[in-house]
Amino acid sequence: MPVDIAFVTVNYNTLECMKNLTSFFSDLDAPFTFTFTVVDNNSVDGSQELLQSRPEIQYLQTGENLGYGRGINRGVAATASKYVCVTNTDVILNRDALIALWHFLEERADAGVSAPRITYEDGRNQGMVFKASLFSIYANWFAKLLASREKRKIARATAPLRVEGVMGAFFLIRRSVIPQPALFDEDFFFFYEDTALAHTLKNNGVQCFIVPGATIIHLGGKSGSANSISSFYESRNLYLKKFYGPVHARAVYLLDRARILRKWTIYSLFSRFTASERIKSKQRYYKLAWDTARLK
């Protein structure tokens, strides 16, 4: 039977996060009906055993690492609900925020997406607002300016704030506005799938709101692996091709290569004169990016 909200997440070796989320939903007493679906991308850290032991969870095993968006799509297809809530595993949820987001969509038939104010553990707002701006992709300083402005708007907001779109760790979407054939574009393995979705929803005229009174914490994390860096730039290029065309995609790729080389050179120079681990870490990162972030 359909429920009000289908909460869907993808797990890949985040056992401690899954323990927290499963406990939260097992204890959740809410005015809406819900299911919690976990799509596991063949984790090897004990997550599978945990999920198999919790019969109240709808557990889907992919048998391979499908990536984030493809995994979420499997979970969405396996559920029936009025709304879908997409969540990362590394979030700290709270009952009041979920109720506020649900109430907002129930009261606003014109709204397709509602999202909370997402913060770090120390209370600082995370960047989560999508802006369709090609210039900001070319100019990092302008992208930072836009992000800072949106953070200030959210911090000052006392009522739901309409935005072009949201990205990142958590959002609630009306199932009727999900684009076909699936929520996330499966051409994206990891990175930029949320940006592509936000851009698609904007193009489709779906109204998106941030409800500032609803707040959740996103723990987050950064990976410095060769695979993650390579995947980031490949996905960035794919996003640009799909929404702005191959000419801009190629131009930004070349600009990114120049940026990476400049940063690698600067941090390599600094690392000769300091023992700072932060500097050395940056130097290693940009070297790895230079070696791996190449389009085929």
KOLGUGU-394406 format. One line per 10 residues: number of its first residue (from 1); for each residue z, y, x negated of N, C-alpha, C. Coordinates in steps of 0.2 Angstrom, whole numbers. Example, Ala and Ser with C-alpha at 12.3 -4.5 7.8 and 13.67 -1.06 7.14 Angstrom:
<atoms>
1) 39,-28,-66,39,-22,-62,39,-16,-66 | 35,-11,-64,36,-5,-68,39,0,-64
</atoms>
This chain:
<atoms>
1) 0,-6,-4,0,0,0,0,6,-4 | -4,11,-2,-4,18,-6,3,21,-6 | 5,24,-12,11,28,-13,9,35,-14 | 14,39,-14,13,46,-15,11,48,-22 | 14,45,-27,12,46,-34,12,40,-38 | 6,39,-42,6,34,-47,7,37,-53 | 12,35,-57,13,37,-64,10,32,-68 | 6,35,-73,2,31,-77,3,33,-84 | 4,28,-89,4,30,-96,1,25,-100 | -1,26,-106,-4,22,-111,1,21,-117
11) 3,15,-118,7,13,-124,4,10,-130 | 5,12,-136,3,9,-142,8,10,-147 | 12,4,-147,17,4,-152,22,10,-152 | 24,11,-146,30,17,-145,36,14,-141 | 39,8,-144,44,5,-141,50,9,-139 | 52,13,-143,58,17,-141,56,22,-135 | 50,25,-135,48,29,-130,48,25,-123 | 45,19,-124,45,15,-118,51,13,-115 | 56,12,-119,63,10,-117,66,16,-113 | 65,22,-115,67,28,-112,63,29,-105
21) 57,28,-105,53,29,-99,54,24,-94 | 55,18,-96,56,12,-91,63,13,-88 | 68,15,-92,75,17,-89,75,22,-84 | 71,28,-86,70,33,-81,68,31,-75 | 62,28,-74,59,26,-68,63,21,-64 | 66,17,-68,70,12,-64,76,15,-61 | 78,20,-63,84,24,-60,82,30,-56 | 76,31,-55,73,37,-52,74,36,-44 | 78,41,-41,79,41,-34,75,48,-32 | 70,47,-28,66,53,-27,63,53,-20
31) 62,59,-17,59,59,-10,52,57,-9 | 49,55,-14,42,53,-14,42,45,-16 | 37,42,-13,36,35,-16,32,35,-22 | 33,30,-26,29,30,-32,29,23,-35 | 24,22,-40,24,16,-44,23,19,-52 | 25,15,-56,25,16,-63,21,11,-67 | 15,13,-69,10,8,-72,10,10,-80 | 11,5,-84,10,5,-91,4,1,-93 | -1,4,-97,-6,1,-100,-5,0,-107 | -4,-6,-109,-3,-7,-116,-9,-9,-120
41) -10,-5,-126,-16,-6,-130,-14,-11,-136 | -12,-17,-134,-10,-23,-138,-5,-21,-144 | 0,-18,-141,6,-16,-146,9,-22,-149 | 11,-21,-155,14,-27,-159,21,-25,-161 | 25,-20,-158,31,-18,-160,37,-20,-155 | 35,-25,-151,40,-28,-146,39,-24,-139 | 34,-20,-138,33,-17,-132,31,-22,-127 | 27,-26,-129,24,-31,-124,30,-35,-121 | 35,-37,-125,40,-41,-123,45,-37,-118 | 46,-31,-120,50,-26,-115,46,-26,-108
51) 40,-24,-108,36,-23,-102,36,-29,-98 | 35,-35,-101,35,-41,-97,42,-43,-94 | 47,-40,-97,54,-41,-94,56,-37,-88 | 51,-32,-87,53,-27,-82,48,-28,-76 | 50,-32,-71,45,-34,-65,44,-28,-61 | 48,-23,-61,47,-17,-57,41,-12,-60 | 39,-14,-66,34,-10,-69,27,-13,-68 | 22,-10,-66,15,-13,-66,13,-12,-73 | 12,-18,-76,10,-19,-83,3,-22,-84 | -1,-18,-88,-8,-20,-89,-9,-21,-96
61) -11,-26,-99,-12,-28,-106,-20,-28,-107 | -22,-23,-112,-29,-23,-113,-31,-28,-118 | -27,-30,-122,-29,-35,-128,-32,-32,-134 | -33,-25,-133,-36,-21,-139,-34,-14,-138 | -35,-10,-144,-34,-3,-143,-40,1,-140 | -39,2,-134,-45,5,-130,-45,13,-131 | -39,16,-134,-39,23,-135,-35,25,-129 | -34,32,-128,-29,35,-123,-33,35,-116 | -38,39,-116,-42,40,-110,-44,34,-106 | -47,29,-110,-49,23,-107,-44,19,-105
71) -38,19,-108,-32,16,-106,-30,19,-99 | -29,25,-99,-27,29,-93,-32,27,-87 | -38,27,-88,-43,25,-83,-41,18,-80 | -40,13,-84,-38,7,-82,-32,7,-77 | -27,11,-79,-21,12,-75,-23,15,-68 | -27,20,-68,-28,24,-62,-32,19,-58 | -37,15,-60,-41,11,-56,-37,5,-53 | -31,4,-56,-27,-2,-53,-22,1,-48 | -22,7,-47,-16,10,-42,-20,13,-36 | -16,14,-31,-18,17,-25,-12,22,-23
81) -14,29,-23,-9,34,-22,-13,40,-20 | -9,45,-17,-12,52,-15,-13,56,-22 | -8,55,-26,-8,59,-33,-7,54,-38 | -10,56,-44,-9,52,-50,-6,57,-55 | -1,54,-58,3,58,-64,1,55,-70 | -2,58,-75,-4,56,-81,2,58,-86 | 5,54,-90,10,56,-94,10,52,-101 | 11,56,-106,12,52,-113,18,48,-113 | 19,44,-118,25,40,-118,31,44,-121 | 29,49,-125,34,53,-129,36,59,-126
91) 38,58,-119,41,64,-115,48,62,-113 | 52,68,-112,58,67,-108,58,70,-102 | 58,66,-96,57,68,-90,63,70,-86 | 63,73,-81,68,74,-77,66,75,-69 | 71,73,-65,70,72,-58,67,78,-55 | 71,84,-56,69,90,-53,62,93,-54 | 60,92,-60,53,94,-62,48,90,-58 | 49,83,-57,44,79,-54,44,81,-46 | 50,82,-43,50,84,-36,47,91,-35 | 48,96,-40,45,102,-39,37,102,-40
101) 34,98,-44,27,97,-45,24,94,-39 | 28,89,-36,25,85,-30,26,90,-24 | 31,94,-23,32,98,-18,26,104,-18 | 24,106,-24,19,111,-24,12,109,-22 | 10,103,-24,4,100,-22,4,98,-14 | 10,96,-12,11,95,-4,10,101,0 | 12,107,-3,12,113,1,5,117,-1 | 2,116,-6,-4,119,-8,-10,115,-8 | -13,114,-2,-19,110,-1,-25,112,-5 | -25,118,-7,-31,121,-12,-30,119,-19
111) -24,117,-21,-22,115,-28,-24,108,-29 | -28,107,-35,-30,100,-37,-25,97,-42 | -22,102,-47,-18,100,-52,-12,104,-53 | -6,101,-54,0,105,-55,3,102,-62 | 6,106,-66,8,104,-72,15,108,-73 | 19,105,-77,26,109,-78,25,113,-85 | 30,117,-86,31,120,-92,33,115,-97 | 29,114,-103,30,109,-108,33,112,-114 | 39,109,-116,42,113,-122,44,107,-127 | 45,110,-133,48,106,-138,56,105,-137
121) 59,101,-141,66,100,-140,70,106,-140 | 68,111,-144,72,117,-145,70,122,-140 | 66,120,-135,65,125,-129,59,129,-130 | 56,129,-136,49,133,-137,44,130,-133 | 40,135,-130,34,132,-126,29,129,-130 | 26,124,-128,20,121,-132,14,123,-129 | 9,124,-133,2,126,-131,-1,120,-126 | -3,122,-120,-5,117,-116,-11,120,-111 | -12,126,-111,-17,129,-107,-24,129,-110 | -29,126,-105,-36,126,-107,-39,133,-106
131) -43,135,-111,-47,141,-110,-54,139,-112 | -59,140,-107,-66,139,-109,-69,145,-113 | -68,144,-120,-70,150,-124,-73,147,-131 | -80,147,-131,-84,145,-137,-82,149,-143 | -81,156,-142,-79,160,-148,-72,158,-151 | -68,155,-147,-61,153,-150,-62,147,-154 | -67,143,-153,-68,137,-157,-71,139,-164 | -75,145,-164,-78,147,-170,-73,151,-174 | -68,155,-170,-64,159,-173,-56,157,-172 | -53,154,-177,-47,151,-176,-42,157,-174
141) -43,163,-177,-38,168,-176,-38,170,-168 | -44,170,-165,-45,171,-158,-41,166,-154 | -42,159,-156,-39,154,-153,-32,154,-153 | -29,156,-158,-22,157,-159,-19,163,-154 | -23,168,-154,-22,174,-150,-22,172,-142 | -27,168,-140,-27,166,-133,-21,161,-132 | -19,157,-136,-14,152,-135,-7,156,-135 | -6,161,-139,0,165,-139,0,169,-132 | -5,172,-130,-5,175,-124,-3,171,-118 | -6,165,-118,-4,160,-112,3,158,-112
151) 6,157,-118,13,155,-119,17,161,-116 | 15,167,-118,19,173,-115,19,173,-108 | 13,172,-105,12,172,-98,17,167,-94 | 17,161,-97,21,155,-94,28,157,-95 | 30,160,-101,37,162,-102,40,167,-97 | 35,172,-95,37,177,-90,36,175,-83 | 32,170,-82,31,168,-75,37,166,-71 | 37,169,-64,42,167,-60,40,163,-54 | 33,162,-53,30,159,-48,24,155,-51 | 22,150,-47,16,146,-50,10,150,-52
161) 8,148,-58,3,152,-62,-4,148,-62 | -9,151,-59,-15,148,-60,-18,149,-66 | -21,143,-69,-24,143,-76,-31,140,-75 | -35,141,-80,-42,137,-80,-41,130,-81 | -36,127,-84,-35,120,-85,-29,119,-89 | -26,113,-89,-21,111,-93,-23,105,-97 | -20,104,-103,-21,99,-108,-14,96,-110 | -14,90,-113,-9,87,-116,-5,82,-112 | 2,83,-113,6,77,-112,8,75,-105 | 7,79,-100,9,78,-93,6,82,-88
171) 3,79,-83,1,83,-77,0,79,-71 | 0,82,-65,-1,79,-59,-7,81,-56 | -11,76,-53,-18,78,-51,-19,74,-44 | -22,78,-39,-24,75,-33,-29,70,-34 | -28,64,-31,-33,59,-33,-40,61,-30 | -41,64,-25,-47,66,-22,-51,71,-26 | -48,74,-31,-52,78,-35,-54,75,-42 | -52,69,-43,-54,65,-49,-61,65,-50 | -64,67,-55,-71,66,-56,-74,59,-57 | -80,58,-55,-83,51,-55,-87,51,-61
181) -87,45,-65,-84,38,-62,-77,37,-64 | -74,41,-68,-67,40,-70,-64,47,-72 | -57,46,-72,-53,52,-74,-55,55,-80 | -55,51,-86,-57,53,-92,-63,50,-94 | -67,54,-98,-74,53,-101,-72,47,-106 | -75,41,-105,-74,36,-110,-78,36,-116 | -82,41,-117,-85,42,-123,-80,44,-129 | -74,47,-126,-69,49,-131,-64,44,-132 | -63,42,-138,-58,37,-140,-51,40,-140 | -50,45,-144,-44,48,-145,-45,55,-147
191) -42,60,-144,-43,67,-145,-48,70,-141 | -47,76,-138,-52,80,-134,-53,77,-128 | -51,71,-126,-52,68,-119,-49,73,-114 | -43,76,-115,-40,80,-111,-43,87,-110 | -46,89,-116,-50,95,-116,-56,95,-112 | -60,89,-113,-66,88,-109,-64,87,-101 | -59,84,-99,-57,83,-92,-55,90,-90 | -51,94,-93,-50,101,-91,-56,105,-90 | -61,105,-94,-67,108,-94,-71,106,-88 | -71,99,-87,-75,96,-81,-72,99,-74
201) -65,98,-74,-62,101,-68,-63,108,-66 | -63,112,-72,-65,119,-71,-72,120,-68 | -77,116,-71,-84,117,-69,-84,114,-62 | -80,110,-59,-80,107,-53,-77,111,-48 | -74,117,-50,-70,121,-46,-63,119,-43 | -60,115,-47,-53,112,-46,-48,117,-48 | -44,119,-43,-39,124,-45,-33,121,-48 | -31,124,-54,-25,121,-58,-20,126,-59 | -13,124,-58,-8,128,-58,-2,125,-63 | 1,130,-66,7,128,-70,13,130,-65
211) 18,126,-64,24,127,-60,30,129,-66 | 31,135,-67,36,136,-73,43,134,-72 | 45,134,-65,52,131,-64,53,124,-66 | 47,120,-67,47,113,-68,46,112,-76 | 51,110,-79,50,109,-87,51,102,-89 | 47,100,-94,49,93,-97,48,94,-104 | 51,90,-108,51,90,-115,46,85,-118 | 41,88,-123,37,83,-126,39,83,-133 | 41,77,-135,43,76,-142,37,77,-147 | 32,74,-146,26,75,-150,26,71,-157
221) 21,72,-161,21,69,-167,14,70,-170 | 14,70,-177,7,71,-180,6,65,-185 | 0,63,-185,-2,58,-189,-7,60,-194 | -6,58,-200,-10,60,-206,-15,54,-208 | -16,49,-204,-20,44,-206,-27,46,-207 | -31,42,-211,-38,43,-211,-41,42,-204 | -39,37,-201,-43,36,-194,-41,42,-189 | -35,44,-189,-34,50,-184,-38,56,-186 | -38,58,-192,-41,64,-194,-49,63,-193 | -52,58,-195,-59,56,-193,-60,57,-186
231) -56,53,-182,-57,53,-175,-56,60,-172 | -52,64,-174,-51,71,-172,-58,75,-172 | -61,75,-178,-67,79,-179,-73,76,-176 | -73,69,-175,-78,66,-171,-78,68,-164 | -72,68,-161,-71,70,-154,-72,77,-153 | -70,81,-158,-72,89,-157,-79,90,-157 | -83,86,-161,-90,87,-161,-93,84,-155 | -91,79,-152,-93,76,-146,-92,81,-140 | -86,84,-140,-84,89,-135,-89,95,-135 | -90,97,-141,-95,103,-141,-102,101,-139
241) -104,95,-141,-111,93,-139,-112,93,-131 | -107,90,-128,-107,89,-121,-106,96,-117 | -103,100,-119,-101,106,-115,-105,113,-118 | -107,113,-125,-110,119,-127,-117,117,-131 | -118,111,-132,-125,109,-135,-125,107,-142 | -130,104,-145,-130,101,-151,-130,107,-157 | -133,112,-155,-133,118,-160,-126,120,-162 | -123,122,-157,-116,124,-158,-111,119,-161 | -112,112,-159,-109,107,-162,-110,106,-169 | -116,107,-172,-118,107,-179,-115,113,-182
251) -116,118,-180,-113,125,-183,-106,124,-184 | -102,122,-179,-95,122,-180,-93,116,-185 | -96,111,-185,-95,105,-190,-96,108,-197 | -101,112,-198,-102,115,-205,-96,120,-206 | -94,124,-201,-89,128,-202,-82,125,-204 | -81,119,-200,-75,115,-201,-75,113,-208 | -81,110,-211,-81,108,-217,-79,113,-222 | -82,119,-221,-80,125,-226,-72,127,-225 | -70,126,-219,-62,128,-219,-58,123,-222 | -60,116,-222,-56,111,-225,-57,112,-232
261) -62,113,-235,-63,114,-242,-59,120,-245 | -59,125,-241,-55,131,-243,-48,129,-243 | -46,126,-238,-38,125,-238,-36,120,-243 | -41,115,-244,-39,110,-250,-39,113,-256 | -43,118,-258,-44,121,-264,-37,125,-265 | -35,129,-260,-30,133,-260,-23,129,-261 | -22,124,-257,-16,120,-258,-16,116,-264 | -22,114,-267,-22,111,-273,-20,115,-279 | -22,122,-278,-20,127,-283,-12,128,-283 | -10,129,-277,-3,130,-276,1,125,-279
271) -1,118,-278,3,113,-279,4,112,-287 | 0,115,-291,1,115,-298,7,119,-300 | 9,124,-296,14,129,-298,20,128,-294 | 21,123,-290,27,122,-286,28,115,-285 | 35,113,-284,37,106,-282,38,105,-275 | 36,111,-271,37,110,-263,33,104,-260 | 37,100,-257,34,95,-253,29,97,-248 | 31,102,-245,26,105,-239,20,107,-242 | 19,110,-248,13,112,-251,9,105,-253 | 13,101,-256,9,95,-258,7,90,-252
281) 11,91,-247,9,87,-241,2,90,-238 | 2,97,-238,-4,100,-235,-10,99,-240 | -9,98,-246,-14,97,-251,-17,90,-249 | -12,85,-248,-15,78,-247,-18,78,-240 | -16,81,-235,-19,81,-229,-26,84,-229 | -27,90,-232,-34,92,-233,-39,88,-237 | -36,85,-242,-40,81,-246,-43,75,-242 | -38,72,-238,-40,67,-233,-45,69,-228 | -44,75,-226,-48,78,-221,-55,78,-224 | -56,81,-230,-62,82,-233,-66,75,-234
291) -62,70,-236,-65,63,-238,-67,60,-231 | -64,61,-226,-65,57,-220,-68,60,-214 | -67,67,-213,-70,71,-208,-78,72,-209 | -81,67,-209,-89,68,-210,-92,64,-204 | -97,68,-201,-101,65,-196,-106,60,-199 | -107,55,-195,-112,50,-197,-119,52,-196
</atoms>
